[in-house]
């Protein structure tokens, strides 16, 4: 008789949901060390960090009192700075007490899943998703429920969402701008989603949460406009990280912010604060909290990012690839020229170009390119994309 593994069943299932991702991360880790590799796989920096980032961290690392490195929860000064930033940015009356500092958006989601979800609660989100929603939900004891975005424009499929939301639904996650598609959901879509959630909350006798993952909301191109879902629905929470706009994902700082119109906000504040403590003191470290107001003033070069986007969209379309120009993020989401996206990505990797297959995002037949690669990497990758698709056309 085989003895059961002495680990949590939830964690085993969460790990199982990451099998495809981990396999590709292992391959990426081995391949990216090649000196001539064009690493367009993850949203990692491929050049030296922003000078202002280094200076800010160095400045705030100098102790001002004996408690500089004492235990920290969400400190008063950065909470006030974030609330002020959100009031100006979102034109909504955010309060400092409704802002909770977290270890990036990743940490914010982990806290929310602990604070808002009970075992067996269903959480609905759209495919292709950020690839870690599923394992995080499983680890929290929740049930992921997935629907596809619309094929033609990558906008939310409201009919599919309506069909997926039932009595067990506790939350809906919306990621805008979307990783990996770069789609910004427009006001009409967000208003319709809010109406749907209001109607279903009333029907099922309890509020359905809207978790608005806005990690890339500072990375919006000049031909687009961002609208936050949080302005359309009271039972909503905004999630944000500074790691994207700073291109410094290893320095973990972000926040979650409760909607200013949230009913019963005092109880939710208590639940979030308790979840941060009970789940393992999930607060950002002291230095990053002190730095928040200064970090909000920094950004990678958005104009250069847009030039990279335009260059690669133009080049890929000319070569025969199908893709929609993203409105935000630093990713391109394209259709693979063959149904086997993993085989296609291997052909690129054999020629030194590393991208992420769509199967990682549960939408095979596509691939994602990260524009955080240096300009030199993108220039060297361009002929490889052409060569591979021409080779595939010649052999079919």
C-alpha atoms as a printed R data frame, in Angstrom:
    type eleno elety resid chain resno       x      y       z
1   ATOM     1    CA   UNK     A     1   0.000  0.000   0.000
2   ATOM     2    CA   UNK     A     2   1.395  3.382  -1.015
3   ATOM     3    CA   UNK     A     3   1.378  5.899   1.790
4   ATOM     4    CA   UNK     A     4  -0.044  9.339   0.965
5   ATOM     5    CA   UNK     A     5   2.455 12.151   0.616
6   ATOM     6    CA   UNK     A     6   2.894 13.951   3.969
7   ATOM     7    CA   UNK     A     7   2.091 17.374   2.492
8   ATOM     8    CA   UNK     A     8  -0.989 19.516   2.041
9   ATOM     9    CA   UNK     A     9  -3.337 18.278  -0.677
10  ATOM    10    CA   UNK     A    10  -4.019 21.904  -1.607
11  ATOM    11    CA   UNK     A    11  -0.328 22.584  -2.165
12  ATOM    12    CA   UNK     A    12   0.082 19.404  -4.192
13  ATOM    13    CA   UNK     A    13  -2.784 20.496  -6.434
14  ATOM    14    CA   UNK     A    14  -1.401 24.033  -6.623
15  ATOM    15    CA   UNK     A    15   1.989 22.649  -7.646
16  ATOM    16    CA   UNK     A    16   0.308 20.448 -10.239
17  ATOM    17    CA   UNK     A    17  -1.318 23.504 -11.813
18  ATOM    18    CA   UNK     A    18   2.148 25.015 -12.290
19  ATOM    19    CA   UNK     A    19   3.729 22.031 -14.064
20  ATOM    20    CA   UNK     A    20   3.813 23.652 -17.504
21  ATOM    21    CA   UNK     A    21   5.054 26.969 -16.134
22  ATOM    22    CA   UNK     A    22   7.826 25.402 -14.044
23  ATOM    23    CA   UNK     A    23   8.992 23.284 -16.959
24  ATOM    24    CA   UNK     A    24   9.435 26.371 -19.108
25  ATOM    25    CA   UNK     A    25  11.033 28.363 -16.294
26  ATOM    26    CA   UNK     A    26  13.617 25.611 -15.863
27  ATOM    27    CA   UNK     A    27  14.342 25.682 -19.601
28  ATOM    28    CA   UNK     A    28  14.524 29.484 -19.535
29  ATOM    29    CA   UNK     A    29  16.915 29.465 -16.585
30  ATOM    30    CA   UNK     A    30  19.284 27.182 -18.472
31  ATOM    31    CA   UNK     A    31  19.044 29.018 -21.807
32  ATOM    32    CA   UNK     A    32  19.163 32.654 -20.691
33  ATOM    33    CA   UNK     A    33  22.764 32.383 -19.499
34  ATOM    34    CA   UNK     A    34  23.984 32.117 -23.090
35  ATOM    35    CA   UNK     A    35  25.841 35.311 -23.933
36  ATOM    36    CA   UNK     A    36  23.889 35.913 -27.132
37  ATOM    37    CA   UNK     A    37  20.441 34.892 -25.843
38  ATOM    38    CA   UNK     A    38  17.598 37.290 -26.661
39  ATOM    39    CA   UNK     A    39  15.654 36.955 -23.420
40  ATOM    40    CA   UNK     A    40  12.092 38.044 -24.261
41  ATOM    41    CA   UNK     A    41  10.408 35.529 -21.988
42  ATOM    42    CA   UNK     A    42   9.704 37.194 -18.631
43  ATOM    43    CA   UNK     A    43   9.173 40.792 -17.559
44  ATOM    44    CA   UNK     A    44  12.667 40.983 -16.156
45  ATOM    45    CA   UNK     A    45  15.128 43.870 -16.621
46  ATOM    46    CA   UNK     A    46  17.739 43.261 -19.300
47  ATOM    47    CA   UNK     A    47  19.638 46.479 -18.646
48  ATOM    48    CA   UNK     A    48  20.901 48.247 -15.529
49  ATOM    49    CA   UNK     A    49  18.201 49.601 -13.165
50  ATOM    50    CA   UNK     A    50  16.900 53.148 -13.070
51  ATOM    51    CA   UNK     A    51  19.499 55.372 -11.361
52  ATOM    52    CA   UNK     A    52  16.729 57.049  -9.379
53  ATOM    53    CA   UNK     A    53  15.656 53.681  -7.982
54  ATOM    54    CA   UNK     A    54  19.125 52.912  -6.663
55  ATOM    55    CA   UNK     A    55  19.482 56.375  -5.149
56  ATOM    56    CA   UNK     A    56  16.048 56.187  -3.499
57  ATOM    57    CA   UNK     A    57  16.712 52.814  -1.875
58  ATOM    58    CA   UNK     A    58  20.155 53.926  -0.716
59  ATOM    59    CA   UNK     A    59  18.761 57.125   0.809
60  ATOM    60    CA   UNK     A    60  15.984 55.393   2.723
61  ATOM    61    CA   UNK     A    61  18.322 52.675   3.990
62  ATOM    62    CA   UNK     A    62  20.026 55.196   6.290
63  ATOM    63    CA   UNK     A    63  18.410 54.911   9.765
64  ATOM    64    CA   UNK     A    64  16.722 58.018  11.173
65  ATOM    65    CA   UNK     A    65  15.894 56.535  14.590
66  ATOM    66    CA   UNK     A    66  16.219 53.359  16.651
67  ATOM    67    CA   UNK     A    67  12.976 51.944  15.231
68  ATOM    68    CA   UNK     A    68  13.993 52.285  11.590
69  ATOM    69    CA   UNK     A    69  14.204 48.513  11.128
70  ATOM    70    CA   UNK     A    70  11.671 47.479  13.782
71  ATOM    71    CA   UNK     A    71   8.592 45.409  12.939
72  ATOM    72    CA   UNK     A    72   6.456 47.213  10.358
73  ATOM    73    CA   UNK     A    73   2.812 46.888   9.446
74  ATOM    74    CA   UNK     A    74   1.374 49.332   6.914
75  ATOM    75    CA   UNK     A    75   3.091 52.523   7.987
76  ATOM    76    CA   UNK     A    76   1.149 55.777   8.285
77  ATOM    77    CA   UNK     A    77   3.282 57.921   5.974
78  ATOM    78    CA   UNK     A    78   3.328 55.607   2.914
79  ATOM    79    CA   UNK     A    79  -0.396 54.876   3.323
80  ATOM    80    CA   UNK     A    80  -1.116 58.591   3.220
81  ATOM    81    CA   UNK     A    81   1.158 59.002   0.182
82  ATOM    82    CA   UNK     A    82  -0.610 56.196  -1.705
83  ATOM    83    CA   UNK     A    83  -4.067 57.530  -0.823
84  ATOM    84    CA   UNK     A    84  -3.103 60.981  -2.093
85  ATOM    85    CA   UNK     A    85  -1.676 59.476  -5.277
86  ATOM    86    CA   UNK     A    86  -4.859 57.472  -5.845
87  ATOM    87    CA   UNK     A    87  -7.099 60.481  -5.237
88  ATOM    88    CA   UNK     A    88  -5.273 62.351  -7.984
89  ATOM    89    CA   UNK     A    89  -4.840 59.350 -10.286
90  ATOM    90    CA   UNK     A    90  -8.269 57.739  -9.971
91  ATOM    91    CA   UNK     A    91 -10.280 60.833  -9.011
92  ATOM    92    CA   UNK     A    92 -11.854 58.912  -6.125
93  ATOM    93    CA   UNK     A    93 -11.749 59.829  -2.395
94  ATOM    94    CA   UNK     A    94  -9.374 57.129  -1.151
95  ATOM    95    CA   UNK     A    95  -8.522 57.217   2.567
96  ATOM    96    CA   UNK     A    96  -5.139 56.250   4.066
97  ATOM    97    CA   UNK     A    97  -6.802 53.699   6.361
98  ATOM    98    CA   UNK     A    98  -8.128 51.826   3.323
99  ATOM    99    CA   UNK     A    99  -4.628 51.335   1.870
100 ATOM   100    CA   UNK     A   100  -2.597 48.275   2.902
101 ATOM   101    CA   UNK     A   101   1.070 48.002   1.879
102 ATOM   102    CA   UNK     A   102   1.996 44.581   0.505
103 ATOM   103    CA   UNK     A   103   4.882 42.688  -1.052
104 ATOM   104    CA   UNK     A   104   3.857 43.628  -4.571
105 ATOM   105    CA   UNK     A   105   0.578 42.718  -6.281
106 ATOM   106    CA   UNK     A   106   1.457 39.075  -5.644
107 ATOM   107    CA   UNK     A   107   1.363 39.724  -1.904
108 ATOM   108    CA   UNK     A   108  -1.806 41.804  -2.199
109 ATOM   109    CA   UNK     A   109  -3.629 38.958  -3.936
110 ATOM   110    CA   UNK     A   110  -2.417 36.442  -1.352
111 ATOM   111    CA   UNK     A   111  -3.752 38.643   1.460
112 ATOM   112    CA   UNK     A   112  -7.087 39.198  -0.281
113 ATOM   113    CA   UNK     A   113  -7.585 35.495  -0.931
114 ATOM   114    CA   UNK     A   114  -7.046 34.848   2.777
115 ATOM   115    CA   UNK     A   115  -9.252 37.730   3.906
116 ATOM   116    CA   UNK     A   116 -12.192 37.337   1.513
117 ATOM   117    CA   UNK     A   117 -12.456 33.655   0.563
118 ATOM   118    CA   UNK     A   118 -13.638 30.559   2.383
119 ATOM   119    CA   UNK     A   119 -12.936 26.991   1.388
120 ATOM   120    CA   UNK     A   120 -14.974 26.064  -1.686
121 ATOM   121    CA   UNK     A   121 -15.675 29.631  -2.783
122 ATOM   122    CA   UNK     A   122 -15.485 30.066  -6.541
123 ATOM   123    CA   UNK     A   123 -13.422 32.824  -8.151
124 ATOM   124    CA   UNK     A   124 -13.998 33.667 -11.795
125 ATOM   125    CA   UNK     A   125 -11.340 35.096 -14.104
126 ATOM   126    CA   UNK     A   126 -10.647 35.258 -17.827
127 ATOM   127    CA   UNK     A   127  -8.250 33.342 -20.059
128 ATOM   128    CA   UNK     A   128  -5.508 34.001 -20.972
129 ATOM   129    CA   UNK     A   129  -4.679 34.960 -17.374
130 ATOM   130    CA   UNK     A   130  -1.674 35.827 -15.312
131 ATOM   131    CA   UNK     A   131  -0.487 32.285 -14.806
132 ATOM   132    CA   UNK     A   132  -0.397 32.253 -11.006
133 ATOM   133    CA   UNK     A   133  -4.030 33.044 -10.207
134 ATOM   134    CA   UNK     A   134  -4.894 29.350 -10.281
135 ATOM   135    CA   UNK     A   135  -2.224 27.980  -7.894
136 ATOM   136    CA   UNK     A   136  -2.763 30.853  -5.479
137 ATOM   137    CA   UNK     A   137  -6.516 30.236  -5.399
138 ATOM   138    CA   UNK     A   138  -6.088 26.494  -4.950
139 ATOM   139    CA   UNK     A   139  -3.628 27.084  -2.105
140 ATOM   140    CA   UNK     A   140  -6.251 29.321  -0.468
141 ATOM   141    CA   UNK     A   141  -8.864 26.543  -0.721
142 ATOM   142    CA   UNK     A   142 -10.865 28.363  -3.420
143 ATOM   143    CA   UNK     A   143 -12.100 26.997  -6.748
144 ATOM   144    CA   UNK     A   144 -10.878 28.700  -9.954
145 ATOM   145    CA   UNK     A   145 -13.550 29.170 -12.646
146 ATOM   146    CA   UNK     A   146 -12.248 30.239 -16.050
147 ATOM   147    CA   UNK     A   147 -13.814 31.812 -19.133
148 ATOM   148    CA   UNK     A   148 -12.193 32.953 -22.367
149 ATOM   149    CA   UNK     A   149 -11.946 36.581 -23.410
150 ATOM   150    CA   UNK     A   150 -13.485 37.488 -26.747
151 ATOM   151    CA   UNK     A   151 -11.395 36.161 -29.600
152 ATOM   152    CA   UNK     A   152 -11.675 39.237 -31.834
153 ATOM   153    CA   UNK     A   153 -10.538 41.974 -29.445
154 ATOM   154    CA   UNK     A   154  -9.485 40.303 -26.138
155 ATOM   155    CA   UNK     A   155 -12.189 42.201 -24.241
156 ATOM   156    CA   UNK     A   156 -14.166 40.534 -21.442
157 ATOM   157    CA   UNK     A   157 -16.835 38.123 -22.657
158 ATOM   158    CA   UNK     A   158 -19.729 39.282 -20.510
159 ATOM   159    CA   UNK     A   159 -22.040 36.478 -21.644
160 ATOM   160    CA   UNK     A   160 -19.450 33.885 -20.652
161 ATOM   161    CA   UNK     A   161 -18.908 35.620 -17.316
162 ATOM   162    CA   UNK     A   162 -22.647 35.707 -16.672
163 ATOM   163    CA   UNK     A   163 -22.858 31.981 -17.360
164 ATOM   164    CA   UNK     A   164 -19.930 31.277 -14.996
165 ATOM   165    CA   UNK     A   165 -21.175 33.308 -12.006
166 ATOM   166    CA   UNK     A   166 -23.302 31.198  -9.687
167 ATOM   167    CA   UNK     A   167 -24.305 30.849  -6.031
168 ATOM   168    CA   UNK     A   168 -20.780 29.760  -5.017
169 ATOM   169    CA   UNK     A   169 -19.071 32.710  -6.735
170 ATOM   170    CA   UNK     A   170 -17.316 34.917  -4.196
171 ATOM   171    CA   UNK     A   171 -15.103 37.053  -6.452
172 ATOM   172    CA   UNK     A   172 -14.277 37.993 -10.016
173 ATOM   173    CA   UNK     A   173 -10.715 38.998 -10.946
174 ATOM   174    CA   UNK     A   174 -10.190 41.530 -13.716
175 ATOM   175    CA   UNK     A   175  -6.653 42.252 -14.917
176 ATOM   176    CA   UNK     A   176  -6.392 45.527 -16.832
177 ATOM   177    CA   UNK     A   177  -4.162 46.250 -18.694
178 ATOM   178    CA   UNK     A   178  -4.057 42.511 -19.180
179 ATOM   179    CA   UNK     A   179  -1.015 40.303 -18.900
180 ATOM   180    CA   UNK     A   180  -0.532 38.770 -21.470
181 ATOM   181    CA   UNK     A   181  -2.819 40.471 -24.045
182 ATOM   182    CA   UNK     A   182  -2.165 44.121 -23.184
183 ATOM   183    CA   UNK     A   183  -5.909 44.817 -23.454
184 ATOM   184    CA   UNK     A   184  -7.409 47.713 -21.458
185 ATOM   185    CA   UNK     A   185 -11.078 47.038 -20.792
186 ATOM   186    CA   UNK     A   186 -13.209 50.029 -21.867
187 ATOM   187    CA   UNK     A   187 -15.793 51.905 -19.763
188 ATOM   188    CA   UNK     A   188 -18.813 50.250 -21.413
189 ATOM   189    CA   UNK     A   189 -17.448 46.807 -20.529
190 ATOM   190    CA   UNK     A   190 -16.683 47.806 -16.948
191 ATOM   191    CA   UNK     A   191 -20.111 49.384 -16.456
192 ATOM   192    CA   UNK     A   192 -21.804 46.242 -17.816
193 ATOM   193    CA   UNK     A   193 -19.666 44.048 -15.550
194 ATOM   194    CA   UNK     A   194 -20.642 46.180 -12.542
195 ATOM   195    CA   UNK     A   195 -24.337 45.790 -13.435
196 ATOM   196    CA   UNK     A   196 -23.888 42.037 -13.756
197 ATOM   197    CA   UNK     A   197 -22.159 41.740 -10.384
198 ATOM   198    CA   UNK     A   198 -24.791 43.929  -8.709
199 ATOM   199    CA   UNK     A   199 -27.607 41.800 -10.120
200 ATOM   200    CA   UNK     A   200 -25.943 38.488  -9.200
201 ATOM   201    CA   UNK     A   201 -25.041 39.701  -5.704
202 ATOM   202    CA   UNK     A   202 -28.670 40.580  -5.144
203 ATOM   203    CA   UNK     A   203 -29.863 37.274  -6.586
204 ATOM   204    CA   UNK     A   204 -27.550 35.102  -4.482
205 ATOM   205    CA   UNK     A   205 -27.889 37.104  -1.270
206 ATOM   206    CA   UNK     A   206 -24.251 38.063  -0.715
207 ATOM   207    CA   UNK     A   207 -21.849 40.505  -2.361
208 ATOM   208    CA   UNK     A   208 -19.524 39.260  -5.086
209 ATOM   209    CA   UNK     A   209 -16.136 40.917  -4.865
210 ATOM   210    CA   UNK     A   210 -14.425 42.531  -7.829
211 ATOM   211    CA   UNK     A   211 -10.640 42.251  -7.503
212 ATOM   212    CA   UNK     A   212  -9.071 44.708  -9.921
213 ATOM   213    CA   UNK     A   213  -5.492 43.685 -10.718
214 ATOM   214    CA   UNK     A   214  -4.008 46.929 -12.034
215 ATOM   215    CA   UNK     A   215  -0.341 45.963 -11.897
216 ATOM   216    CA   UNK     A   216   0.375 47.504 -15.318
217 ATOM   217    CA   UNK     A   217  -1.853 50.578 -15.057
218 ATOM   218    CA   UNK     A   218   1.123 52.950 -15.240
219 ATOM   219    CA   UNK     A   219   2.263 51.274 -18.468
220 ATOM   220    CA   UNK     A   220  -0.341 52.675 -20.857
221 ATOM   221    CA   UNK     A   221   0.547 53.697 -24.409
222 ATOM   222    CA   UNK     A   222  -0.144 57.156 -25.815
223 ATOM   223    CA   UNK     A   223  -2.919 55.910 -28.118
224 ATOM   224    CA   UNK     A   224  -4.915 54.397 -25.222
225 ATOM   225    CA   UNK     A   225  -6.655 55.497 -22.024
226 ATOM   226    CA   UNK     A   226  -6.907 53.552 -18.787
227 ATOM   227    CA   UNK     A   227 -10.136 53.159 -16.802
228 ATOM   228    CA   UNK     A   228 -10.160 51.500 -13.397
229 ATOM   229    CA   UNK     A   229 -12.896 48.947 -12.624
230 ATOM   230    CA   UNK     A   230 -12.932 50.194  -9.038
231 ATOM   231    CA   UNK     A   231 -14.835 53.329 -10.054
232 ATOM   232    CA   UNK     A   232 -17.846 51.312 -11.254
233 ATOM   233    CA   UNK     A   233 -18.662 48.935  -8.391
234 ATOM   234    CA   UNK     A   234 -18.602 49.388  -4.587
235 ATOM   235    CA   UNK     A   235 -17.495 45.861  -3.560
236 ATOM   236    CA   UNK     A   236 -14.138 46.239  -5.250
237 ATOM   237    CA   UNK     A   237 -10.476 46.187  -4.301
238 ATOM   238    CA   UNK     A   238  -7.609 47.638  -6.309
239 ATOM   239    CA   UNK     A   239  -4.308 45.756  -6.448
240 ATOM   240    CA   UNK     A   240  -1.081 47.453  -7.573
241 ATOM   241    CA   UNK     A   241   2.678 46.907  -7.658
242 ATOM   242    CA   UNK     A   242   5.552 49.301  -8.277
243 ATOM   243    CA   UNK     A   243   7.669 46.479  -9.716
244 ATOM   244    CA   UNK     A   244   6.357 46.892 -13.282
245 ATOM   245    CA   UNK     A   245   6.738 50.619 -13.818
246 ATOM   246    CA   UNK     A   246  10.158 50.501 -12.113
247 ATOM   247    CA   UNK     A   247  11.104 47.266 -13.914
248 ATOM   248    CA   UNK     A   248  12.373 45.971 -10.576
249 ATOM   249    CA   UNK     A   249  10.217 42.928  -9.747
250 ATOM   250    CA   UNK     A   250  12.716 41.701  -7.187
251 ATOM   251    CA   UNK     A   251  12.084 44.714  -4.920
252 ATOM   252    CA   UNK     A   252   8.695 43.726  -3.543
253 ATOM   253    CA   UNK     A   253   6.457 46.712  -2.842
254 ATOM   254    CA   UNK     A   254   2.813 47.289  -3.727
255 ATOM   255    CA   UNK     A   255  -0.568 47.736  -2.118
256 ATOM   256    CA   UNK     A   256  -4.228 46.888  -2.057
257 ATOM   257    CA   UNK     A   257  -6.781 49.682  -1.728
258 ATOM   258    CA   UNK     A   258 -10.408 49.212  -0.723
259 ATOM   259    CA   UNK     A   259 -13.041 51.049  -2.738
260 ATOM   260    CA   UNK     A   260 -13.956 54.404  -1.143
261 ATOM   261    CA   UNK     A   261 -17.645 53.444  -1.540
262 ATOM   262    CA   UNK     A   262 -17.293 49.978   0.042
263 ATOM   263    CA   UNK     A   263 -20.165 49.178   2.480
264 ATOM   264    CA   UNK     A   264 -19.115 47.759   5.838
265 ATOM   265    CA   UNK     A   265 -15.545 48.880   5.302
266 ATOM   266    CA   UNK     A   266 -14.501 48.626   8.974
267 ATOM   267    CA   UNK     A   267 -14.961 44.853   9.041
268 ATOM   268    CA   UNK     A   268 -13.028 44.458   5.792
269 ATOM   269    CA   UNK     A   269 -10.151 46.552   7.136
270 ATOM   270    CA   UNK     A   270  -9.947 44.291  10.185
271 ATOM   271    CA   UNK     A   271 -10.010 41.162   8.018
272 ATOM   272    CA   UNK     A   272  -7.224 42.394   5.745
273 ATOM   273    CA   UNK     A   273  -5.034 43.450   8.657
274 ATOM   274    CA   UNK     A   274  -5.595 40.104  10.382
275 ATOM   275    CA   UNK     A   275  -4.863 38.188   7.161
276 ATOM   276    CA   UNK     A   276  -1.535 39.980   6.709
277 ATOM   277    CA   UNK     A   277  -0.470 38.957  10.206
278 ATOM   278    CA   UNK     A   278  -1.934 35.446  10.304
279 ATOM   279    CA   UNK     A   279  -0.523 34.475   6.902
280 ATOM   280    CA   UNK     A   280   3.035 35.233   7.997
281 ATOM   281    CA   UNK     A   281   3.455 38.973   8.581
282 ATOM   282    CA   UNK     A   282   2.940 39.770   4.889
283 ATOM   283    CA   UNK     A   283   4.076 43.388   5.038
284 ATOM   284    CA   UNK     A   284   6.798 44.925   2.853
285 ATOM   285    CA   UNK     A   285  10.156 45.580   4.435
286 ATOM   286    CA   UNK     A   286  10.860 48.890   6.112
287 ATOM   287    CA   UNK     A   287  13.088 50.456   3.465
288 ATOM   288    CA   UNK     A   288  10.624 49.913   0.624
289 ATOM   289    CA   UNK     A   289   7.782 51.369   2.695
290 ATOM   290    CA   UNK     A   290   9.783 54.484   3.511
291 ATOM   291    CA   UNK     A   291  10.556 54.880  -0.198
292 ATOM   292    CA   UNK     A   292   6.981 54.677  -1.529
293 ATOM   293    CA   UNK     A   293   6.389 58.408  -2.089
294 ATOM   294    CA   UNK     A   294   9.654 58.724  -4.019
295 ATOM   295    CA   UNK     A   295   9.128 55.507  -5.984
296 ATOM   296    CA   UNK     A   296   5.815 56.870  -7.267
297 ATOM   297    CA   UNK     A   297   7.768 59.568  -9.118
298 ATOM   298    CA   UNK     A   298   9.936 57.100 -11.060
299 ATOM   299    CA   UNK     A   299   9.247 55.207 -14.267
300 ATOM   300    CA   UNK     A   300  10.955 53.364 -17.060
301 ATOM   301    CA   UNK     A   301  11.029 55.215 -20.392
302 ATOM   302    CA   UNK     A   302   7.455 54.829 -21.669
303 ATOM   303    CA   UNK     A   303   8.235 56.541 -24.975
304 ATOM   304    CA   UNK     A   304  11.003 54.021 -25.659
305 ATOM   305    CA   UNK     A   305   8.709 51.196 -24.632
306 ATOM   306    CA   UNK     A   306   6.140 52.433 -27.149
307 ATOM   307    CA   UNK     A   307   8.799 52.585 -29.852
308 ATOM   308    CA   UNK     A   308   9.682 48.961 -29.086
309 ATOM   309    CA   UNK     A   309   6.017 48.004 -29.273
310 ATOM   310    CA   UNK     A   310   5.532 49.724 -32.632
311 ATOM   311    CA   UNK     A   311   8.731 48.237 -34.050
312 ATOM   312    CA   UNK     A   312   7.897 44.667 -33.096
313 ATOM   313    CA   UNK     A   313   4.207 44.842 -34.032
314 ATOM   314    CA   UNK     A   314   5.153 46.199 -37.457
315 ATOM   315    CA   UNK     A   315   7.930 43.628 -37.915
316 ATOM   316    CA   UNK     A   316   5.875 40.640 -36.814
317 ATOM   317    CA   UNK     A   317   2.872 41.578 -38.942
318 ATOM   318    CA   UNK     A   318   5.095 42.078 -41.970
319 ATOM   319    CA   UNK     A   319   6.573 38.621 -41.388
320 ATOM   320    CA   UNK     A   320   3.093 37.057 -41.316
321 ATOM   321    CA   UNK     A   321   2.271 36.827 -37.602
322 ATOM   322    CA   UNK     A   322  -1.195 37.657 -36.296
323 ATOM   323    CA   UNK     A   323  -1.348 39.962 -33.286
324 ATOM   324    CA   UNK     A   324  -3.257 42.871 -31.836
325 ATOM   325    CA   UNK     A   325  -1.222 45.894 -30.745
326 ATOM   326    CA   UNK     A   326  -1.387 46.080 -26.940
327 ATOM   327    CA   UNK     A   327  -2.797 49.180 -25.250
328 ATOM   328    CA   UNK     A   328  -0.714 48.678 -22.126
329 ATOM   329    CA   UNK     A   329   1.859 46.414 -20.378
330 ATOM   330    CA   UNK     A   330   5.237 45.506 -21.884
331 ATOM   331    CA   UNK     A   331   4.036 42.346 -23.631
332 ATOM   332    CA   UNK     A   332   2.952 41.287 -27.100
333 ATOM   333    CA   UNK     A   333   0.449 38.437 -27.474
334 ATOM   334    CA   UNK     A   334   0.602 36.772 -30.883
335 ATOM   335    CA   UNK     A   335  -0.783 33.720 -32.616
336 ATOM   336    CA   UNK     A   336   1.708 30.908 -33.197
337 ATOM   337    CA   UNK     A   337   2.147 30.081 -36.901
338 ATOM   338    CA   UNK     A   338   1.567 26.416 -36.006
339 ATOM   339    CA   UNK     A   339  -0.936 24.952 -33.529
340 ATOM   340    CA   UNK     A   340   1.865 23.516 -31.363
341 ATOM   341    CA   UNK     A   341   3.022 26.709 -29.684
342 ATOM   342    CA   UNK     A   342   5.587 24.869 -27.562
343 ATOM   343    CA   UNK     A   343   7.244 23.391 -30.659
344 ATOM   344    CA   UNK     A   344   7.266 26.852 -32.227
345 ATOM   345    CA   UNK     A   345   8.893 28.366 -29.129
346 ATOM   346    CA   UNK     A   346  11.522 25.625 -29.187
347 ATOM   347    CA   UNK     A   347  12.396 26.575 -32.781
348 ATOM   348    CA   UNK     A   348  12.941 30.155 -31.627
349 ATOM   349    CA   UNK     A   349  14.962 29.021 -28.610
350 ATOM   350    CA   UNK     A   350  17.249 26.916 -30.805
351 ATOM   351    CA   UNK     A   351  18.125 30.195 -32.539
352 ATOM   352    CA   UNK     A   352  18.650 32.088 -29.276
353 ATOM   353    CA   UNK     A   353  15.254 33.812 -28.906
354 ATOM   354    CA   UNK     A   354  13.325 32.997 -25.725
355 ATOM   355    CA   UNK     A   355   9.573 33.671 -25.530
356 ATOM   356    CA   UNK     A   356   6.700 32.228 -23.481
357 ATOM   357    CA   UNK     A   357   4.328 29.717 -25.108
358 ATOM   358    CA   UNK     A   358   0.587 30.285 -24.863
359 ATOM   359    CA   UNK     A   359   0.115 26.920 -23.172
360 ATOM   360    CA   UNK     A   360   1.509 28.474 -19.989
361 ATOM   361    CA   UNK     A   361  -1.480 30.850 -20.110
362 ATOM   362    CA   UNK     A   362  -3.878 27.974 -20.859
363 ATOM   363    CA   UNK     A   363  -4.423 29.250 -24.406
364 ATOM   364    CA   UNK     A   364  -2.329 27.057 -26.737
365 ATOM   365    CA   UNK     A   365  -1.575 28.273 -30.223
366 ATOM   366    CA   UNK     A   366  -0.225 31.638 -29.048
367 ATOM   367    CA   UNK     A   367   2.982 33.065 -27.592
368 ATOM   368    CA   UNK     A   368   4.021 36.076 -25.524
369 ATOM   369    CA   UNK     A   369   6.972 38.394 -26.104
370 ATOM   370    CA   UNK     A   370   8.366 40.625 -23.362
371 ATOM   371    CA   UNK     A   371   9.423 44.071 -24.569
372 ATOM   372    CA   UNK     A   372  11.682 44.455 -21.534
373 ATOM   373    CA   UNK     A   373  14.400 42.961 -23.693
374 ATOM   374    CA   UNK     A   374  17.037 45.479 -24.708
375 ATOM   375    CA   UNK     A   375  16.861 47.206 -28.091
376 ATOM   376    CA   UNK     A   376  19.843 45.105 -29.178
377 ATOM   377    CA   UNK     A   377  17.985 41.900 -28.249
378 ATOM   378    CA   UNK     A   378  14.924 42.964 -30.210
379 ATOM   379    CA   UNK     A   379  17.011 43.849 -33.249
380 ATOM   380    CA   UNK     A   380  18.737 40.457 -33.159
381 ATOM   381    CA   UNK     A   381  15.424 38.686 -32.634
382 ATOM   382    CA   UNK     A   382  13.689 40.260 -35.634
383 ATOM   383    CA   UNK     A   383  15.363 38.162 -38.356
384 ATOM   384    CA   UNK     A   384  14.884 35.032 -36.230
385 ATOM   385    CA   UNK     A   385  11.118 35.540 -36.132
386 ATOM   386    CA   UNK     A   386  11.166 35.954 -39.918
387 ATOM   387    CA   UNK     A   387  13.363 32.927 -40.521
388 ATOM   388    CA   UNK     A   388  11.289 30.617 -38.337
389 ATOM   389    CA   UNK     A   389   7.935 31.527 -39.861
390 ATOM   390    CA   UNK     A   390   9.354 31.299 -43.403
391 ATOM   391    CA   UNK     A   391  10.774 27.857 -42.593
392 ATOM   392    CA   UNK     A   392   7.410 26.706 -41.253
393 ATOM   393    CA   UNK     A   393   5.579 28.006 -44.312
394 ATOM   394    CA   UNK     A   394   8.021 26.245 -46.637
395 ATOM   395    CA   UNK     A   395   7.536 22.915 -44.840
396 ATOM   396    CA   UNK     A   396   3.724 22.945 -44.753
